[in-house]
Amino acid sequence: MKVALGQFVISTEWQRNAETCQTLMAAAASAGAALLVLPEAAMAQNAADPDAVLSFAQPLEGPFLRALLAASRGQSLTTLVGMHTPANDGRVYNTQVAIRDGELLCHYHKLHLYDAWNIKESTHVTPGTQLPPVLEVGEFKVGLMTCYDLRFPDLARTLVMEGADVLVAPSAWVAGPLKERHWEMLLAVRALENTCYMVGVSACGGRNIGNSMVVDPLGVAVARAAEGPALIYAELESDRIKNAREVLPVLKNSRFAKPQLREM
């Protein structure tokens, strides 16, 4: 399966970001990709004003997603993209959506909020309460994660135990001391410890690092972008997963049961 990773500088204007997403969708579809992963919060972002996320939020029926759904009609391409949607407590959800051929396939509210490094995402964002879905894309099963979720191995393992052989992490990974190294290490470790493909896509520009990557089931980075806007591709191979799970049967050898999601 050919996967596309689209990283870009997210502006404060949802219309401009929608146009960028549509351009990347058209390019990925033309290149024969089956899956396109776009960044977390791709609808709009303002790093200088954390409160702005409240005004940026749109419902799933809103104009941003309608524009992307319209652009996806007639395409077999599955696109994953992040946005903020209204919650019922005066805050918003950090939401990831999957679309294909004019249809909203599923959505996921981010479980783990980024309350770290002097940032407190939970001030304005409500955590999800449901495990993310595992989505079928061609012959692969894709498990959804979002950014900070990457730091929690139980979520990745749960998705793999639910059948995922590819994990995706749309992100807006914040730059800082050692943060780029953490990104590289976490993507590699999640892939290796679960013998699955790991697809990490981060926004770029300003405070976000870019450096989108695909890591294979034995921890090898098979595609990588730099720090600027880019659209890169990688081929995911089911035989590579099968071989990795034969020579390194960590899933079979594990003595632990499936992790359980605890209530807040």
Secondary structure as UniProt FT lines:
FT   STRAND          2..7
FT   HELIX           14..30
FT   TURN            31..32
FT   STRAND          35..37
FT   TURN            40..43
FT   TURN            47..48
FT   TURN            50..51
FT   HELIX           52..56
FT   TURN            60..61
FT   HELIX           63..72
FT   TURN            73..74
FT   STRAND          78..86
FT   TURN            88..89
FT   STRAND          92..100
FT   TURN            101..102
FT   STRAND          103..109
FT   STRAND          115..116
FT   TURN            117..118
FT   STRAND          119..120
FT   HELIX           121..123
FT   STRAND          134..137
FT   TURN            138..139
FT   STRAND          140..144
FT   HELIX           147..151
FT   HELIX           153..161
FT   TURN            162..163
FT   STRAND          166..171
FT   TURN            177..178
FT   HELIX           179..194
FT   STRAND          197..202
FT   STRAND          204..205
FT   TURN            206..207
FT   STRAND          208..209
FT   STRAND          213..215
FT   TURN            217..218
FT   STRAND          221..224
FT   STRAND          230..235
FT   HELIX           238..247
FT   HELIX           250..253
//
